[in-house]
């Protein structure tokens, strides 16, 4: 699941990811919010973490080409990209990135 919300602050994006991830141990959730500094939150379920898929690696794949930075825990991480980053390109890359992880 991935979502783009241009009207949510960082705390609201975190809550969105936590709720969407819920108790699903096989979930990958990516939320991107556009603001002065576009923010990304990635959440990953426990089964996927056990199979070595984690939120930190997904976040780095999403933001590394766009000059972004971030970090966190294997189950949830956050990052940002510079203002003016190509948000559409980041969004477009999510489905392929997720399918390549499987």
HUQUI-V927849 format. One record per backbone hydrogen bond with DSSP energy under -1.0 kcal/mol. NH is the residue of the N-H (numbers start at 1). CO is the residue of the C=O. E is the energy in kcal/mol with one decimal. If there is no record, write none. Layout:
# HUQUI-V927849
{{NH | CO | E} {NH | CO | E}}
This chain:
# HUQUI-V927849
{{3 | 30 | -2.2} {5 | 32 | -2.7} {13 | 9 | -2.2} {14 | 10 | -2.4} {15 | 11 | -2.2} {16 | 12 | -2.4} {17 | 13 | -2.4} {18 | 14 | -2.6} {19 | 15 | -2.6} {20 | 16 | -2.5} {21 | 17 | -2.8} {22 | 18 | -2.2} {24 | 21 | -2.1} {27 | 24 | -1.3} {29 | 43 | -2.9} {30 | 1 | -2.2} {31 | 41 | -2.7} {32 | 3 | -2.5} {33 | 39 | -2.9} {39 | 33 | -2.2} {40 | 79 | -2.7} {41 | 31 | -2.5} {42 | 77 | -2.5} {43 | 29 | -2.9} {44 | 75 | -2.4} {45 | 27 | -2.9} {47 | 25 | -1.2} {48 | 25 | -1.3} {49 | 45 | -1.8} {50 | 46 | -2.1} {52 | 49 | -1.8} {53 | 48 | -2.8} {55 | 74 | -3.2} {58 | 54 | -1.8} {59 | 55 | -2.7} {60 | 56 | -2.2} {61 | 57 | -2.1} {62 | 58 | -2.0} {63 | 59 | -2.4} {64 | 60 | -2.2} {66 | 63 | -1.6} {68 | 63 | -2.2} {69 | 80 | -2.2} {71 | 78 | -2.3} {73 | 76 | -2.4} {77 | 42 | -2.3} {78 | 71 | -2.2} {79 | 40 | -2.5} {80 | 69 | -2.7} {81 | 38 | -2.1} {85 | 82 | -2.0} {87 | 85 | -1.7} {90 | 86 | -1.9} {91 | 87 | -2.7} {92 | 88 | -2.6} {93 | 89 | -1.5} {97 | 93 | -2.3} {98 | 94 | -2.6} {99 | 95 | -2.5} {100 | 96 | -2.2}}
